[in-house]
Amino acid sequence: MASTSPSASDHRPSSSKTTVGWVEESDGRGTLGLIVTCLFTIFLCTWVVIHPRACKRPLLRGLHKVALFLKTLIAPEFIAVEGLQEWSQARGMVKECAELTGRRLKLVHAFYIGMLALRYRTSRGNKVIWPNQYTWLLQQRLIAWDDHESWGLSEENIRDKSNADGTAKFLALGQVCWFAAQSIMRTAHHLPLAQLESMTLSYIPLFAITYLFWWIKPKDVLSLSVVNLPQMSEEQRVTFESMAVSNAFDDEGLWSQGSLWSIWTLTPRVFEKEAEDEAARIAQKQVLQRSEVIARPWLQRATALDVNTFTELQTKATVVAHWDPKVYHSKTLWPINCLFGASFGALHLISWDTQFPTLVELWLWRASGIASIVSMLVFMQFEKVVLRWGGPLTLISLASPVIYLLSRIVMMGGVIAAFRAANPKIYDTYVVSTYWVHVV
């Protein structure tokens, strides 16, 4: 077995000490090097894995990517789930358009349209062509797939616009492999990992899964495909525009379209629009049924106003979370989804028996890890969470993400605070060559 005792010439903590604080760098491991290595691994993997939506404005595009980066650091499960839902939408679009395109519309095209990279010109500016709108244009025979190259949808054009950095991917892969191998080797030598190392390892599986879902998705698209819509009747035009999922990402000069708040919002998906339209139809039907018993005209006018008000209340409530029904009701994808939700907190519990400065911090870490798992799983059981009272379950649905966020803050603070009185063995090293001689 390899020697794990430190060299007499370095200033490494003695194994006789119960805890150590800051350890200077030497031939082996030091506090600064350990922190830098972990943070660099997390940063590199996070920056490579995020695939932001297309945006014309450089400032908003950059800030949106930074916002995604911060959200990924705090809650990587959400980014993994977002990747799953975007992949599900793209796959659904491919299936829906299969017969209309001779099966030539592929995932890369669906991802490109879904990331808001396809726009159309209007007198007020450019507007997004959403996946459901593009599918509708094909269904109405207003466009043909044979013209997709003129719409900027050729695979070659999409690849040219994608700014995926092969060097960064290779560097991230190498860093992750090295970090994971080092952690395995320390475990094989019965050497403990620092709490920050355990947290870093917890990121890696979720990053790998997210990147798998976004493997084909274009990355950092800087230039958009802007086209002219085909000629259509007034009725067709109204139908087409009513299918828009949101106008928040159009470029018509509206204040809401340039708001910095938009950098934090996830890209809306087609199923959300479909759910809103269905809720509006149900609400309108319910109120109109009441109006059938009303004979007097002035009461009918009052009921019409009631329809509009009721519909607005039903459809304009602030949505906190909304799962894709295809994922939520899938017997295959939903268990995988729940596994994503529990994995990050569960992997943190690798440090269950690790040494913390105080017993209180140790149990706070354990409690936070368990709370993050339970709160995430509870939150994921609600298909749609809105800021509107709907009974006692509303409190649970809204409290669970708050509990998760607080537990994450505690865990992130705990890994840093632990360095002030750490187990000295986290700085011990091993001799790789000696280990492999014994293995052979």
N, C-alpha and C positions, 0 to 999 in steps of 0.2 A: 504494500500500500504506500502511496506517496506520503511524504512528510508534510505535515500541516503546521509545524512549528515555525515561527518567524525567525528570520536571520538576526543574529546578535548585533549586526551593524546598523539595522534600521531602528526607527523610533516607534515601532509598532507597539500597541498596548500589550502588556503581559497578560497571559491567560489566568494569572492569579487574581487579577482585578475583576470585580463584579460587573462594573459598567465603565464605559469610557465616553468622553465627550468628543470634541473635534480631534481628528487624527490627521497629522500632516502627511503629505505625499512622500513616498519613498519608492523602493524598488517594487513594492507590492501594491496594495490597495490603500487609498486614503479617502477621507470623507468627501473632499471636493471632487476627486475623480469618480467616485461612486455616484454622486449626485449628477454630475455632468453626463456620465454614460447613460443613466436612466432617462434623464430629461431629453437627451439627444435622440435616444431610441423612440421615445413617445412622440416627440416633435416630428421626426422624420416620417414615421409611419402614419401619423395623423395627416400631415401635409400631403402625402402621396395619395392617401385613400380618398380624401374628399373630392367630389366631382360637382362643382357648383353649376347652377343653371346659367344659361347664356344671358348676357346683359350688354346693352349698347354702351352704357355709361361706365367709363373706367373706374370712377370713384366708388359707385355702388357695387360694381363687380368685385373690386378688391375688398371692400368692407363686408360684403356677403360671404366671401371666402374666409375672412377672419372670424366672422360670426359662426360659420360652420365649424371652424377649427376649435373655437372655444366650447361650443356645444358638444363636440365630439370628445373633448377632454373631460367634460363634466359627466356626460351621459352617453358613452359609446354604444350602449344598447339601442338608443333611439336612432342612431345613424345606421346601425345594422338593420333595424326594422324598416327604416325609410328606404334603404337599398332594396330590401325584399319587396316592398310595396311598389317601388318604381319598376323593378324587374317584372312584377306581376302585371302592372299596367301595360308595359311594353309587350310582354308576351301575349296579353289579351288583344292588343291592337294588331299584332301580327296574325293571329288566328282570325280576327274579324275581317281583315283585309285580304286574306289568302286568296279567295276566289276572284276578288276584284283586281288583283295585281298579278295573277298567275303565280302566286307564291314567291314573288320577287321582292316584296317588302320584308325586310329582315329586322332583327332586333336593333341593329345599329341605326336604322332609319327611325324606328319607333322611339328609341332613346333620344335621338336628335330632335324630333318633333316634341317629345315630352319635356325636354329641357328648355323649351320656349325659344328655340333657335330659328323657327320658321315664322315669318311675319308677312303681313300684306299691307299695301299702301292705302291710305285714305286721305281725304282732304285735310284732316287735322293731324295726321302723323301716321306712324306704323302701329299696327295692332297684331297681337299674337294669334296665330292659327293653332288652336288646341287640337290634341289627337282626335277627339270626337268630331271636330269640325272637318278635319282633313278626311276622316272616314266618310263623313256625310257627303262631302264633295265627290268622292269616288262613287258612292252609292247612287247619287243623283246623276251620274254620268256627266257632271260639269267639268271634270278633269279626267285624264287617263294616266295610268302609270307610265305609259310610254313617254310622257313628257316630264318625268320626274327629274331628269338631268337639268332641264331649263329652270326647274324650281330649286336647284342647288341641293338635290337629294341623292346625287350619285355617291357611292361609297368612297370613291377617290376624293371627291370634294369634301366630304365629311372628315375623312382622315387628314386631309390637308389643314382643315380648320382646327382639328384637335391638337392641343399642345401638350400631349402626354410626354413627359420627360423620361426617356428610357434610362438615362444615367441615374436619375433620382430613384426610379423603381429598382434598379440593380443595387444601388447603394442601400436602400431600405431593406431589400431582401437579404443582403449580406449582413447588415447590422442585426436584423432580427435573428437570423440563423446563428450568428456569433453569440448574441446575448442569451438565446435559449440554450445553446450548447454549454456555455459557461455556467448557467444556472444548474443544468443537469449534472455537470461535473462536480460542482460544489456539493450538491445533494449526495452524489456517489461517494464523496469524501467525508460525508457527515459534517459538512460545514453549513452553518445557517445562512439564509439570505436576509438581507436588510428588508425592512417593510416596504421601502420604496421599490426594491427589486421585485417583490411579490406583486405590487400594484402594476408595475411595468409589464410583467408577464400576463397579467389579467387583460391587458389591452390587446395583446397579440392575436388571440383567436378571433375576437370580434372584428379586428381590422382585416384579418384574412378572409373572413366570411363576407364582410361588406365589399371588399375588393372583388371577390368572386362574383357577386351580383352585378357589380359595375364594371366588370372586365371589358365589356364591349362598349360601354357608354363613353361617348366623346368627353374629353376633359379640357377645361379652360378654353372654351370656344370664344374667340374674341370678335369675330365678324359674323353677322347674321345673314340668313337668306331672306331677302325681301322680294316679294312677287306682286303682280297685279292679279286680282281675283278675276275669274271668268265672268262673262256676261250672265246675269241671272235676273229673274223676275223680281218684282218688289216683294212678293210673298216669300220667295226663296231667300231673299236678302234678310228679311226679318227673321225667318227661321234660323238662318246661319248665324246671325249675330246673337240671337237668344241662346245659342248653344255655348257661348263663351263662358268658360269656367270663372273667370275674373277679369276685371279691367285694370287691376292694380299693377300689372306688368306691361301694359301698353305704353306707347310713347306719344301721347297726345298733349303733353304739356300740363296735365292736371297735377295739382299739388300732391295728391295721394300717390301719384305714380313716381314721384321723386323723393318720397319720404324716406328718411333714414330707418324708420321702423320696419320697412319692408325687408331690410337685410336679415332680420331675425326670423322672418316667416318662412315656413317650408313651402315648396312649390305646390300649389293646389293640384289635386288630381281629379280626373273625370268622374270617378264614383262619388265624390263629394258634391259635384254639381247635380248629378243624377239624383242623389238623396235629397238635396234641397228642392229640386223640381217636384219630386214625389211628395215631399212634405207639404209643399204649396198646394198641390192638387188635392191632397186629402183634406187639408184645412179648408180650402175653398168649397169642397164638396159638402163638408159637414155644416158649414154656415149656410150654404145655399139650400140645403135640405130644410133648414128652419124657415127660410124665406118663403117656401112653397105654401105655408099655411097663412101667410100674411097677404091680405087682399088689397089693403089701402096703399096707393102709390107712395105716399110720403113715408110709410113704414118700409116699403121696398127700397127706397133711396137710402134710408138709414141702415138697412141691412147690407146694402152694397158697400157702404162705408165700413161696416163691421167686418165684411169679408176682407177688405184690403188691410185693415188694422190687424185682424187675427192672423192673416197670412204673413204679414211682416213680422209679427212677434214670433211666429213659428219658424221662420227661415233666417232671421237676422241675429239670433242669439249667438254670442261669442263661442266658437268651437275650440275647446282645449285640445282634444284629440279625436280622431276619427279613423277607425281601422277599415281597410279595404275589405268589403264583404267577401270577396273571393278568397282572401287570406283568412279572415276571421272564422268563416264557416267551413274551411277546408280541414278535413280529417288528417291530412298530411302536413300541410304548411303551418297550421296553428300550433301543434305541439313543438315544431321547430322554432316558431316564433317565441313561445314561452321559454324554451331553452335558452334563446338569446337573452331574454329578459332576466333570467336567473343567473346566467353564467358569470357575469362580471363580478357581482357581489360574492358569488360562491368561490371564485378563484382567489378573491382577497383572503378568504379564510384559510389559505395555505399558511398564513402567519398566525393561526389560532394559538399555538404554543410558543410563539416568539416572545422575546423579552422586551417589555416596554418600561419607560422610566418609573411609572407608578402602577399599582394594581388598578387604580381607577381608570387610567388610560387604556390598560389592557382590556378591561371589561367594556369600556366605551367603544373601543375598536370592534370587539366581538359583537356587541349589541348593534352597532352601526352596520356591520356587514350583514347580519341577519335581517335588520330592518330594511336595508336596500333590496334584498331578495324578496321579502314578503310584500313590501309596498309596491314594487314593480309588478309582481305577479297579480296583485289585487287590481292595480290600475289597468292592466292589460285585459281584465275580464269584462270591462265595459266597452262595448263596441263604439259608442260615441259619448264623449264627455263635453257638456256645455255648461256655461255659466248661467244656469236657470234652475230655479228650485223645482225638483221633481220628487221630493220625498227624502227620507233619511239616507237612501243610497247616494243621493247627490253629495252629501257631506263626505262619505267614504271615497267616492270617485275623485273629489277635489282635494281631499286631505292626503291621499296616497302619493301623488307626485311631490307634494310639499315635504312629506316625510322622507321620500327618496332623496330629494335635493339636500335636505339637512344632513342625512346620513352620509352623503357623498362629501359634503363640506367637512364633516367630522373626520372621515377617513383620509381625505387629502391633507388636512391639517395634521393628523396623527402621524403620517409617515415622515413629515418634516420634523415635527417636535420630537420624534423618537431618537433623532441623532444626538440630542443633548446628553443622553445617558443610554448608550447602546451596548449590546452584547459585544465584547471585544473580539469574539470569534468571527464576526462578519467581516473583519479585516484580515483574517488569516488567509493564506494562499496555499496552493498545492503545486506539485511538480508534475506537469502533464506527461513528460517522457517516462518518468518513473511509474506512473499509473499504467500506461499502456504496456510497459514491460511486464508488470504483474498480471495484466489481463491476458496477454499472450501466453 
